[in-house]
Amino acid sequence: MAFETSFKALADPVRRKILQLLKAGQMSAGEIASHFDMTQATISYHLNVLKKADLISEEKEKNYIYYSLNTSIIEEIMTWLVDLKGDQDE
């Protein structure tokens, strides 16, 4: 996994809020956009950044695209951070 892409995606507060929203379950772009005061194009940009970082995935159902949190990437980041911290008792 490319941590640089993930950390860059996580650096933006809008993208972090999108991840928090998706923690509750999958949502459409419109549902996500309803939580922000910005254009649909701006939300799409943020969703694309999160997809490229593999932090979210998308699933098409009829005329809608639903986004969900990719917890496996989050777990990889957390594992790396815990490993980086190391054993503080040494």
Contacts in CASP RR format, 6 or more apart in sequence:
PFRMAT RR
TARGET T0000
AUTHOR 0000-0000-0000
METHOD contacts of the structure
MODEL  1
MAFETSFKALADPVRRKILQLLKAGQMSAGEIASHFDMTQATISYHLNVL
KKADLISEEKEKNYIYYSLNTSIIEEIMTWLVDLKGDQDE
1 54 0 8 1.000
1 73 0 8 1.000
1 76 0 8 1.000
3 77 0 8 1.000
3 80 0 8 1.000
5 52 0 8 1.000
5 53 0 8 1.000
5 54 0 8 1.000
6 53 0 8 1.000
6 54 0 8 1.000
6 55 0 8 1.000
6 73 0 8 1.000
6 77 0 8 1.000
8 49 0 8 1.000
8 53 0 8 1.000
9 15 0 8 1.000
9 49 0 8 1.000
9 50 0 8 1.000
9 52 0 8 1.000
9 53 0 8 1.000
9 55 0 8 1.000
10 16 0 8 1.000
10 19 0 8 1.000
10 53 0 8 1.000
10 55 0 8 1.000
12 46 0 8 1.000
12 49 0 8 1.000
14 36 0 8 1.000
14 38 0 8 1.000
14 46 0 8 1.000
15 46 0 8 1.000
15 49 0 8 1.000
15 50 0 8 1.000
15 55 0 8 1.000
17 35 0 8 1.000
17 36 0 8 1.000
18 32 0 8 1.000
18 46 0 8 1.000
18 47 0 8 1.000
18 50 0 8 1.000
18 56 0 8 1.000
19 50 0 8 1.000
19 55 0 8 1.000
19 56 0 8 1.000
19 69 0 8 1.000
21 27 0 8 1.000
21 32 0 8 1.000
21 35 0 8 1.000
22 32 0 8 1.000
22 56 0 8 1.000
22 67 0 8 1.000
22 68 0 8 1.000
22 69 0 8 1.000
23 69 0 8 1.000
25 68 0 8 1.000
25 69 0 8 1.000
26 59 0 8 1.000
26 66 0 8 1.000
26 67 0 8 1.000
26 68 0 8 1.000
27 66 0 8 1.000
27 67 0 8 1.000
27 68 0 8 1.000
28 64 0 8 1.000
28 65 0 8 1.000
28 66 0 8 1.000
28 67 0 8 1.000
29 40 0 8 1.000
29 43 0 8 1.000
29 44 0 8 1.000
29 47 0 8 1.000
29 65 0 8 1.000
29 67 0 8 1.000
30 40 0 8 1.000
30 43 0 8 1.000
32 43 0 8 1.000
32 47 0 8 1.000
32 67 0 8 1.000
33 40 0 8 1.000
33 43 0 8 1.000
36 42 0 8 1.000
36 43 0 8 1.000
47 56 0 8 1.000
47 58 0 8 1.000
47 67 0 8 1.000
50 56 0 8 1.000
50 67 0 8 1.000
51 57 0 8 1.000
51 58 0 8 1.000
53 73 0 8 1.000
54 70 0 8 1.000
54 73 0 8 1.000
55 69 0 8 1.000
55 70 0 8 1.000
55 73 0 8 1.000
55 74 0 8 1.000
56 67 0 8 1.000
56 68 0 8 1.000
56 69 0 8 1.000
56 70 0 8 1.000
57 67 0 8 1.000
57 68 0 8 1.000
57 70 0 8 1.000
58 65 0 8 1.000
58 66 0 8 1.000
58 67 0 8 1.000
58 68 0 8 1.000
59 65 0 8 1.000
59 66 0 8 1.000
59 68 0 8 1.000
60 66 0 8 1.000
END
